[in-house]
């Protein structure tokens, strides 16, 4: 079945035949006295509502295993729990600020090493050491939208006995399928496009590897960062409209990007594949479109704060992927945990604006940008 059909077909686990799965709020479940056995025992370990969601998360990716977490960073942390002291992880420099903070603050305590590359797509075998156990990459990257060849990195990682982890938050399985291209694990902040309404926090991990799945399941149980039942069902319902939402958002983004590239008020527009012809070819091969997030900088003569104040439709807020358009300044918001030097290295300037496109009418969005440009010119 196509993904838009699979997103709708939620598990029908209700004994009453309910089309919408019920919420199982119980923290504990009755067990057989003689065998101390049962499908469920304690909510941290497993819960029918979270199980329903996890089956859909896996189904979206056509993966064997799916896991739901309380936040995107809980999902990322579960992946890092696969590592042992002395291990090294390779990252691209334009990585989500929360991931960078984890590497800077937590890795040293755990005896782990994180090595950042300005262009992870150009690394070779010489860049991997005997301690390299994982390559962790966002493609497109946040917020500069740099693109990396997933198949190439998967081959390189596996030649050295390392894992390839792809943060697929910006694309989701609707637009990009990293597991099909050789990735070992896919992680997402389900808060973003999967949830799609800026009203919940969640994270997701998918894999086809049984051993990795067992270790991720262990992390769920040991660290306890699992998604609770009510939010599990809410996310399950939100996923039903994911293909529709992200298709509309991407259509809006494509028209906005094209408009901005021709506007005299814009100095730079960054979108997936825009960095170079090589990255464009890679992204067109491995993804179905640019997604719904892009970044830009204003040209000289246009005052940034005046421009941001003048925009009437988008909200000035962190996060992305919701039905409403959101704008932010990564340097002081989502990526404030990065050092100034790290931001400069990643190409994240203090005036770079990240824009997450919603499902509003495109003509209204275009008109809003134009009036904001008029207000900001020579202000």
C-alpha positions as CSV (number, residue, x, y, z in Angstrom):
1,X,0.0,0.0,0.0
2,X,1.0,3.6,-0.5
3,X,2.2,5.6,2.5
4,X,-0.9,7.8,2.6
5,X,-3.0,4.7,2.9
6,X,-0.7,3.1,5.5
7,X,-0.9,6.3,7.6
8,X,-4.7,5.9,7.9
9,X,-4.8,2.2,8.8
10,X,-4.3,2.5,12.5
11,X,-4.3,-0.8,14.5
12,X,-7.9,-1.8,15.4
13,X,-7.2,-3.3,18.8
14,X,-10.5,-2.5,20.5
15,X,-12.6,-5.5,21.5
16,X,-15.6,-3.3,20.5
17,X,-14.4,-2.7,17.0
18,X,-13.6,1.0,17.5
19,X,-12.1,2.6,14.4
20,X,-10.1,4.9,16.6
21,X,-7.8,3.0,19.0
22,X,-8.7,3.5,22.7
23,X,-6.5,5.1,25.2
24,X,-5.1,2.6,27.8
25,X,-4.2,4.7,30.8
26,X,-3.4,1.9,33.2
27,X,0.1,2.0,34.7
28,X,-0.1,-1.7,35.6
29,X,-1.7,-4.8,34.1
30,X,-3.1,-7.9,35.7
31,X,-0.8,-11.0,35.3
32,X,-1.5,-14.7,35.5
33,X,-0.9,-15.8,39.1
34,X,0.6,-19.1,38.2
35,X,2.9,-18.1,35.3
36,X,3.5,-14.4,36.2
37,X,2.8,-13.9,32.5
38,X,0.9,-11.4,30.3
39,X,1.2,-9.3,27.2
40,X,1.6,-6.2,29.3
41,X,2.9,-5.7,32.9
42,X,3.9,-2.1,33.5
43,X,3.5,1.0,31.4
44,X,7.2,1.9,31.2
45,X,7.9,-1.5,29.6
46,X,4.9,-1.6,27.3
47,X,1.5,-0.2,26.8
48,X,-1.2,-1.0,24.2
49,X,-1.7,2.6,23.2
50,X,2.0,3.2,22.7
51,X,2.3,-0.2,21.0
52,X,-0.4,0.9,18.5
53,X,1.6,4.0,17.7
54,X,4.9,2.2,17.4
55,X,3.4,-0.3,14.9
56,X,2.3,2.7,12.7
57,X,5.7,4.4,13.1
58,X,7.4,1.2,11.9
59,X,4.8,0.8,9.1
60,X,5.4,4.3,7.8
61,X,9.1,3.4,7.2
62,X,8.3,-0.2,6.2
63,X,10.6,-1.1,9.1
64,X,10.5,-4.1,11.3
65,X,10.7,-2.1,14.6
66,X,9.4,1.2,15.7
67,X,9.8,3.0,19.1
68,X,8.1,6.0,20.6
69,X,9.7,8.3,23.1
70,X,8.6,11.2,25.2
71,X,10.7,13.7,23.2
72,X,13.0,13.8,20.2
73,X,16.0,14.1,22.4
74,X,14.9,11.1,24.4
75,X,14.9,9.2,21.1
76,X,18.4,10.5,20.2
77,X,19.6,9.6,23.7
78,X,18.4,6.0,23.2
79,X,20.5,5.8,20.1
80,X,23.6,7.1,21.9
81,X,23.0,4.6,24.6
82,X,24.2,2.0,22.1
83,X,27.7,3.3,22.5
84,X,30.4,2.3,24.9
85,X,33.2,4.3,26.6
86,X,36.0,5.0,24.1
87,X,33.7,5.0,21.0
88,X,33.7,7.9,18.5
89,X,30.8,9.3,16.6
90,X,31.1,11.4,13.5
91,X,28.7,14.3,13.0
92,X,28.1,17.1,10.5
93,X,28.7,20.5,11.9
94,X,25.2,21.7,11.0
95,X,23.4,19.5,13.4
96,X,20.4,20.3,15.7
97,X,21.5,22.4,18.7
98,X,20.1,19.9,21.2
99,X,22.2,17.1,19.6
100,X,25.3,19.4,19.7
101,X,24.6,20.1,23.4
102,X,24.4,16.4,24.1
103,X,27.8,15.8,22.4
104,X,29.4,18.8,24.2
105,X,28.0,18.2,27.7
106,X,27.2,14.4,28.0
107,X,29.7,12.7,25.7
108,X,32.8,13.6,27.8
109,X,31.1,12.2,31.0
110,X,30.4,8.9,29.2
111,X,33.9,8.6,27.7
112,X,32.6,9.2,24.2
113,X,34.1,11.4,21.4
114,X,32.2,13.4,19.0
115,X,34.0,14.6,15.9
116,X,32.4,17.3,13.7
117,X,32.9,17.7,9.9
118,X,32.0,20.8,7.9
119,X,31.1,18.5,5.0
120,X,30.3,15.0,6.2
121,X,29.5,14.0,2.7
122,X,33.1,14.3,1.6
123,X,34.7,12.1,4.3
124,X,36.6,9.0,3.3
125,X,37.9,5.9,5.0
126,X,40.8,7.9,6.3
127,X,38.5,10.0,8.5
128,X,37.2,6.9,10.3
129,X,39.4,5.4,13.1
130,X,39.3,2.1,14.8
131,X,37.2,3.8,17.5
132,X,34.5,5.1,15.1
133,X,31.3,3.2,15.9
134,X,28.7,5.6,14.5
135,X,28.0,8.2,11.9
136,X,25.1,10.5,12.9
137,X,23.8,12.8,10.3
138,X,20.8,15.0,9.5
139,X,20.1,15.3,5.8
140,X,18.9,18.0,5.1
141,X,20.9,19.5,7.9
142,X,19.4,22.0,10.4
143,X,19.3,24.9,9.7
144,X,21.5,25.2,6.6
145,X,19.9,22.4,4.7
146,X,23.1,20.8,3.6
147,X,22.6,17.3,2.0
148,X,24.6,14.1,2.5
149,X,24.6,11.0,0.3
150,X,23.0,8.4,2.6
151,X,23.9,5.3,0.4
152,X,27.6,6.4,0.3
153,X,27.8,7.0,4.0
154,X,26.1,3.7,4.8
155,X,28.6,1.8,2.7
156,X,31.5,3.7,4.3
157,X,30.2,3.1,7.8
158,X,29.6,-0.6,7.3
159,X,33.0,-1.1,5.8
160,X,34.4,0.0,9.1
161,X,31.9,-1.8,11.3
162,X,30.1,1.4,12.3
163,X,26.4,2.3,12.4
164,X,24.8,4.9,10.2
165,X,22.0,6.9,12.0
166,X,19.9,9.4,10.1
167,X,17.9,12.1,11.7
168,X,15.0,12.3,9.3
169,X,12.9,14.9,11.1
170,X,12.8,17.4,8.2
171,X,11.7,14.8,5.6
172,X,9.8,12.0,7.3
173,X,9.2,8.8,5.5
174,X,6.8,10.6,3.2
175,X,9.7,12.3,1.4
176,X,12.8,10.2,2.3
177,X,13.4,6.6,3.4
178,X,16.9,6.2,4.9
179,X,16.5,2.6,5.9
180,X,16.0,1.6,2.3
181,X,19.3,3.3,1.5
182,X,21.3,1.4,4.1
183,X,20.9,3.4,7.3
184,X,20.8,1.3,10.4
185,X,18.6,3.5,12.5
186,X,16.3,6.5,11.8
187,X,15.5,8.9,14.5
188,X,12.9,11.7,14.4
189,X,11.5,14.4,16.6
190,X,7.9,13.4,16.2
191,X,7.1,16.8,17.8
192,X,7.6,18.3,14.4
193,X,6.0,17.0,11.2
194,X,4.7,13.7,12.5
195,X,2.7,15.6,15.2
196,X,2.2,18.5,12.9
197,X,0.2,20.8,15.2
198,X,2.7,22.2,17.7
199,X,0.7,20.6,20.6
200,X,2.8,17.6,21.7
201,X,6.3,16.4,22.4
202,X,7.4,13.0,21.1
203,X,10.3,11.1,19.5
204,X,10.6,8.1,17.2
205,X,13.3,5.5,16.3
206,X,12.9,2.9,13.6
207,X,15.2,0.0,12.5
208,X,15.2,-3.3,10.7
209,X,18.0,-4.8,12.9
210,X,16.7,-7.1,15.6
211,X,19.7,-6.7,17.9
212,X,19.6,-2.9,17.7
213,X,15.8,-3.1,18.3
214,X,16.4,-5.1,21.5
215,X,18.9,-2.5,22.8
216,X,16.6,0.4,22.0
217,X,13.8,-1.4,23.8
218,X,16.1,-1.8,26.8
219,X,16.9,1.9,26.7
220,X,13.1,2.6,26.9
221,X,12.7,0.4,29.9
222,X,15.9,1.5,31.7
223,X,15.8,5.2,31.2
224,X,12.0,5.5,31.1
225,X,11.7,8.2,28.5
226,X,8.7,6.6,26.9
227,X,5.6,8.3,25.4
228,X,2.6,8.2,27.6
229,X,-0.7,6.6,26.4
230,X,-2.8,9.8,25.8
231,X,-0.1,11.5,23.7
232,X,0.5,8.2,21.9
233,X,-3.1,8.2,20.6
234,X,-3.0,11.9,19.8
235,X,0.1,11.4,17.7
236,X,-1.4,8.3,16.1
237,X,-4.3,10.4,15.0
238,X,-2.0,13.3,13.7
239,X,0.0,10.9,11.6
240,X,-3.2,10.1,9.6
241,X,-2.9,13.5,7.9
242,X,0.9,13.6,7.6
243,X,1.0,12.9,3.9
244,X,-1.6,15.5,3.1
245,X,0.0,18.1,5.4
246,X,3.6,17.7,4.3
247,X,2.6,17.7,0.6
248,X,0.8,21.0,1.0
249,X,3.6,22.4,3.1
250,X,6.2,21.4,0.5
251,X,4.2,23.0,-2.3
252,X,4.0,26.2,-0.4
253,X,7.7,26.1,0.4
254,X,8.7,25.6,-3.3
255,X,6.7,28.6,-4.3
256,X,8.0,30.8,-1.5
257,X,11.6,29.8,-2.2
258,X,11.2,30.5,-5.9
259,X,9.7,33.9,-5.1
260,X,12.4,34.9,-2.5
261,X,15.2,34.0,-4.9
262,X,14.0,36.6,-7.2
263,X,13.4,39.3,-4.6
264,X,15.9,42.1,-4.2
265,X,15.4,42.0,-0.4
266,X,17.0,38.6,-0.2
267,X,20.7,38.0,-0.1
268,X,20.6,34.2,0.4
269,X,18.1,31.4,0.4
270,X,19.1,28.0,1.7
271,X,17.0,24.9,0.8
272,X,17.7,21.2,0.4
273,X,20.1,20.8,-2.5
274,X,20.8,24.5,-3.0
275,X,24.4,24.4,-1.7
276,X,25.8,22.9,-4.9
277,X,24.9,21.1,-8.0
278,X,26.4,17.9,-6.5
279,X,24.1,18.2,-3.4
280,X,21.1,18.9,-5.6
281,X,21.7,15.7,-7.6
282,X,22.1,13.7,-4.3
283,X,18.9,15.1,-2.8
284,X,16.9,14.6,-6.0
285,X,18.0,11.0,-6.0
286,X,17.2,10.2,-2.4
287,X,14.3,12.5,-1.5
288,X,10.9,13.5,-3.1
289,X,11.3,17.3,-2.8
290,X,12.8,20.0,-0.8
291,X,10.6,19.6,2.3
292,X,8.9,22.5,4.1
293,X,11.8,24.2,5.8
294,X,14.3,26.7,4.4
295,X,16.5,29.5,5.7
296,X,17.3,32.9,4.3
297,X,19.2,36.2,5.0
298,X,18.1,39.6,4.0
299,X,20.0,41.8,1.6
300,X,21.7,45.1,2.7
301,X,19.2,47.9,3.1
302,X,16.5,45.7,4.7
303,X,16.3,45.8,8.5
304,X,15.8,42.3,10.0
305,X,13.8,43.1,13.1
306,X,11.5,45.4,11.2
307,X,11.0,42.6,8.7
308,X,10.2,40.1,11.4
309,X,7.8,42.4,13.2
310,X,6.0,43.2,9.9
311,X,5.2,39.6,9.1
312,X,1.6,38.9,10.1
313,X,1.1,35.2,9.4
314,X,4.0,33.3,10.8
315,X,4.7,33.1,14.6
316,X,8.2,33.9,15.9
317,X,8.9,30.6,17.8
318,X,11.2,27.6,18.0
319,X,10.2,24.3,16.5
320,X,8.9,23.5,13.0
321,X,6.7,21.1,11.1
322,X,3.3,22.4,12.3
323,X,0.4,23.4,10.2
324,X,1.2,27.0,11.1
325,X,4.2,28.8,9.6
326,X,7.0,29.5,12.1
327,X,10.1,31.6,11.9
328,X,13.1,31.7,14.1
329,X,16.7,32.9,14.5
330,X,18.6,29.7,15.0
331,X,21.7,31.4,16.4
332,X,19.8,32.6,19.5
333,X,17.1,30.0,19.6
334,X,17.3,26.4,18.5
335,X,21.1,26.5,18.2
336,X,22.0,28.7,21.2
337,X,23.6,25.7,22.8
338,X,26.3,25.8,20.2
339,X,29.4,27.9,20.7
340,X,29.9,31.0,18.5
341,X,32.8,29.3,16.8
342,X,30.7,26.1,16.1
343,X,27.9,28.2,14.6
344,X,30.3,30.1,12.4
345,X,31.8,26.8,11.3
346,X,28.3,25.4,10.4
347,X,27.4,28.6,8.5
348,X,24.8,29.7,11.1
349,X,25.1,33.5,11.1
350,X,23.4,35.7,13.7
351,X,21.0,37.0,11.0
352,X,20.0,33.7,9.4
353,X,16.2,33.1,9.6
354,X,14.8,29.6,9.5
355,X,11.3,29.4,8.1
356,X,9.0,26.4,8.6
357,X,6.2,26.6,6.1
358,X,2.6,25.8,7.1
359,X,-0.5,25.0,5.2
360,X,-1.8,28.6,4.8
361,X,-2.9,29.9,1.4
362,X,0.2,30.5,-0.6
363,X,-1.0,33.8,-2.0
364,X,-1.5,35.1,1.6
365,X,2.0,34.0,2.5
366,X,3.6,35.6,-0.6
367,X,1.7,38.9,0.0
368,X,2.7,38.9,3.7
369,X,6.4,38.5,2.7
370,X,6.1,41.3,0.2
371,X,4.6,43.8,2.6
372,X,7.2,42.9,5.2
373,X,10.0,43.6,2.6
374,X,8.4,47.0,1.9
375,X,8.3,47.8,5.6
376,X,11.9,46.7,6.2
377,X,13.5,48.5,3.2
378,X,15.7,51.3,4.4
379,X,13.8,51.4,7.7
